[in-house]
Amino acid sequence: MSEIRSVGVIGAGTMGLGIVQVCASSGFDTILFDVIPEQVKRALQTIEGSLAMQVSKGKLTPEAKEIIMRRIKPAADLSDLRVDLVIEAAVERLDVKQ
């Protein structure tokens, strides 16, 4: 089995952005995709705010926050998910999942 170095997450809602944050915080290059590009933008802002909160509480250094944020990349298309592992966190609707 090959080593996992990169993760792709499909779905930028609450569950997806949480998965992205955990993956990036764990050292994985992480790509986030959602069919609604604005949702990806909001998710990245939410993650940045969450990490900033951790910095303000002394749980994370500003340098670590920046490293984590650099690991996260938005994807414009599913074909951009050239990663070792894909996690699907799309809304619970069959038509969307298909």
Backbone bond lengths (Angstrom), bond angles and torsions (degrees), N, CA, C in turn:
res aa  C-N    CA-C-N  psi(-1)  N-CA   C-N-CA  omega(-1)  CA-C   N-CA-C  phi
1 M - - - 1.435 - - 1.528 108.25 -
2 S 1.331 116.76 137.08 1.453 120.33 -179.12 1.528 111.08 -83.04
3 E 1.305 114.76 157.72 1.457 121.35 -179.02 1.530 110.68 -75.50
4 I 1.306 116.58 139.53 1.463 121.24 178.04 1.523 108.29 -87.70
5 R 1.330 115.65 121.85 1.462 121.80 179.04 1.514 111.90 -119.50
6 S 1.326 115.50 -22.56 1.464 119.13 -177.42 1.526 109.64 -136.88
7 V 1.337 113.86 146.87 1.461 120.72 -176.57 1.526 108.39 -130.78
8 G 1.318 115.69 139.67 1.453 121.40 172.65 1.514 108.65 -113.71
9 V 1.319 116.35 136.81 1.460 120.96 178.99 1.517 108.14 -120.50
10 I 1.325 115.57 126.37 1.463 121.69 177.25 1.521 107.35 -102.68
11 G 1.318 115.51 115.10 1.453 121.57 -179.18 1.516 110.19 115.45
12 A 1.338 116.56 115.82 1.465 121.22 -175.48 1.524 112.61 -107.64
13 G 1.317 116.23 27.39 1.458 119.73 175.41 1.516 110.41 -80.38
14 T 1.308 116.42 -163.14 1.465 121.56 -177.09 1.522 112.05 -57.57
15 M 1.320 117.16 -47.29 1.465 120.83 -179.30 1.534 110.45 -65.75
16 G 1.320 116.62 -46.80 1.461 120.80 -178.05 1.515 112.98 -61.59
17 L 1.327 116.81 -45.11 1.464 118.26 -178.23 1.522 111.13 -67.98
18 G 1.326 117.12 -32.21 1.462 120.22 174.83 1.517 111.63 -64.80
19 I 1.314 116.49 -42.12 1.464 121.18 178.66 1.524 109.57 -64.27
20 V 1.327 117.00 -43.19 1.468 121.40 178.98 1.526 110.24 -59.33
21 Q 1.329 116.18 -46.92 1.463 119.51 -178.56 1.528 111.66 -62.11
22 V 1.311 117.23 -43.45 1.466 120.83 179.58 1.530 110.56 -64.67
23 C 1.328 117.22 -44.34 1.465 120.31 -179.52 1.524 111.38 -62.48
24 A 1.339 116.78 -48.14 1.461 120.45 -179.43 1.523 110.88 -65.13
25 S 1.319 117.24 -38.67 1.465 121.32 178.35 1.523 111.50 -66.45
26 S 1.332 116.13 -24.88 1.468 121.26 179.62 1.521 112.42 -88.47
27 G 1.334 116.90 2.70 1.461 120.42 174.37 1.516 115.69 100.33
28 F 1.324 118.18 4.93 1.459 120.95 -179.46 1.526 111.05 -90.82
29 D 1.333 116.14 136.80 1.458 120.03 167.53 1.520 105.72 -66.36
30 T 1.317 116.89 130.10 1.459 120.77 -170.07 1.522 110.52 -130.79
31 I 1.315 116.06 131.50 1.461 122.25 178.86 1.520 108.19 -115.08
32 L 1.333 115.81 133.86 1.461 121.95 -177.50 1.522 110.17 -115.28
33 F 1.338 115.72 129.61 1.463 121.50 178.02 1.524 109.77 -128.28
34 D 1.322 114.74 142.08 1.459 121.49 171.11 1.521 106.66 -146.98
35 V 1.324 116.88 148.73 1.472 120.26 179.55 1.528 110.75 -66.71
36 I 1.320 117.47 -18.38 1.463 122.50 176.76 1.533 107.57 -107.13
37 P 1.338 117.86 101.25 1.467 120.55 -176.71 1.534 113.60 -54.54
38 E 1.309 118.02 -35.25 1.465 120.76 179.52 1.530 111.06 -62.72
39 Q 1.321 116.70 -31.04 1.474 120.70 178.35 1.534 110.51 -65.39
40 V 1.319 117.21 -37.12 1.465 120.86 177.16 1.527 109.52 -63.87
41 K 1.322 116.42 -44.49 1.465 121.41 179.35 1.531 110.42 -59.72
42 R 1.335 117.05 -45.11 1.466 120.89 178.54 1.529 111.31 -64.10
43 A 1.322 115.99 -39.79 1.467 119.81 179.72 1.529 110.64 -62.51
44 L 1.324 117.17 -42.94 1.461 120.58 179.37 1.526 110.61 -63.89
45 Q 1.316 117.59 -38.81 1.465 121.23 177.28 1.532 110.64 -65.30
46 T 1.320 116.41 -39.95 1.463 121.01 179.07 1.525 110.78 -65.18
47 I 1.317 116.42 -43.34 1.466 120.61 178.64 1.526 109.80 -62.74
48 E 1.325 116.61 -45.19 1.468 119.99 179.21 1.535 110.42 -59.72
49 G 1.328 116.96 -41.97 1.460 120.47 177.76 1.514 112.81 -64.40
50 S 1.312 116.76 -40.51 1.460 121.45 178.20 1.523 111.12 -62.94
51 L 1.322 115.76 -43.63 1.468 119.74 178.82 1.526 110.67 -67.42
52 A 1.332 117.43 -38.03 1.465 121.16 177.40 1.524 110.40 -61.12
53 M 1.318 116.44 -38.24 1.464 120.89 177.46 1.535 109.84 -62.75
54 Q 1.325 116.47 -41.75 1.461 119.96 178.25 1.529 110.86 -64.08
55 V 1.334 116.29 -37.17 1.468 120.18 176.95 1.523 109.77 -63.88
56 S 1.341 116.98 -45.50 1.469 120.65 -177.73 1.523 112.27 -63.89
57 K 1.323 116.46 -26.08 1.467 120.83 179.00 1.531 112.23 -90.49
58 G 1.342 115.98 -0.60 1.453 120.01 179.42 1.518 114.47 78.87
59 K 1.326 117.20 12.27 1.468 121.30 -179.52 1.521 112.75 -87.65
60 L 1.336 115.89 -11.65 1.459 121.69 -176.51 1.517 107.09 -149.25
61 T 1.313 117.04 142.22 1.467 119.48 176.54 1.526 109.47 -83.96
62 P 1.323 117.54 155.56 1.466 119.58 176.19 1.532 111.99 -58.30
63 E 1.320 116.78 -35.06 1.464 121.00 178.74 1.522 111.20 -65.56
64 A 1.322 116.56 -42.23 1.468 120.69 178.37 1.521 110.68 -63.79
65 K 1.322 116.54 -40.03 1.469 121.33 177.39 1.524 110.49 -58.02
66 E 1.316 116.41 -46.34 1.467 120.36 -179.27 1.534 111.40 -65.53
67 I 1.302 117.07 -38.80 1.472 120.78 177.82 1.527 109.79 -62.39
68 I 1.319 116.52 -45.29 1.467 120.77 179.57 1.525 110.31 -61.46
69 M 1.330 116.96 -46.56 1.471 120.33 -178.95 1.529 111.69 -63.26
70 R 1.331 117.49 -34.66 1.481 120.22 178.43 1.528 111.83 -68.56
71 R 1.318 117.35 -23.72 1.472 120.61 178.70 1.525 112.38 -74.30
72 I 1.324 117.61 -17.16 1.461 121.92 -175.27 1.518 109.80 -98.24
73 K 1.328 115.67 126.47 1.460 121.56 178.69 1.527 109.11 -126.83
74 P 1.326 116.82 139.85 1.463 119.70 174.26 1.521 110.29 -80.32
75 A 1.299 117.30 151.86 1.472 122.67 176.47 1.520 108.23 -116.70
76 A 1.316 115.89 133.82 1.465 120.96 178.65 1.524 111.45 -84.01
77 D 1.319 116.80 -22.02 1.459 121.86 -174.20 1.528 109.33 -149.02
78 L 1.312 115.86 153.28 1.472 119.38 177.40 1.522 112.32 -57.09
79 S 1.318 117.25 -30.93 1.464 120.39 -179.40 1.532 111.71 -66.49
80 D 1.334 117.61 -14.54 1.467 121.45 177.15 1.529 111.85 -76.34
81 L 1.315 117.20 -9.82 1.464 120.99 -177.30 1.536 110.58 -84.58
82 R 1.293 115.23 64.51 1.467 120.69 174.74 1.522 107.03 -91.94
83 V 1.320 114.71 84.79 1.460 122.04 -171.84 1.527 109.75 -135.52
84 D 1.317 115.26 171.89 1.461 120.79 178.82 1.525 113.22 -80.55
85 L 1.331 116.52 -27.65 1.459 121.46 -176.93 1.520 109.13 -144.60
86 V 1.328 116.85 133.40 1.465 121.70 175.54 1.521 108.29 -114.12
87 I 1.343 115.07 133.09 1.454 122.10 177.16 1.518 107.45 -116.27
88 E 1.306 116.63 125.11 1.467 121.45 -179.77 1.521 108.42 -95.27
89 A 1.336 115.10 121.52 1.461 121.04 178.82 1.526 109.61 -132.43
90 A 1.326 115.11 37.35 1.468 120.41 -179.35 1.521 110.08 -75.01
91 V 1.307 114.12 163.35 1.456 121.63 179.35 1.535 109.74 -55.08
92 E 1.307 116.96 148.25 1.466 122.61 -176.44 1.520 111.90 -76.73
93 R 1.328 114.65 66.01 1.461 121.71 174.74 1.524 107.74 -134.30
94 L 1.324 116.77 125.02 1.454 121.54 -175.41 1.521 111.93 -55.93
95 D 1.331 118.66 -42.54 1.466 120.60 -177.52 1.526 110.95 -62.34
96 V 1.307 118.34 -34.71 1.468 121.82 178.33 1.533 110.06 -72.89
97 K 1.317 116.88 -44.60 1.466 120.74 -178.72 1.530 112.04 -63.55
98 Q 1.321 116.25 -33.72 1.462 119.11 179.63 1.507 109.74 -72.10
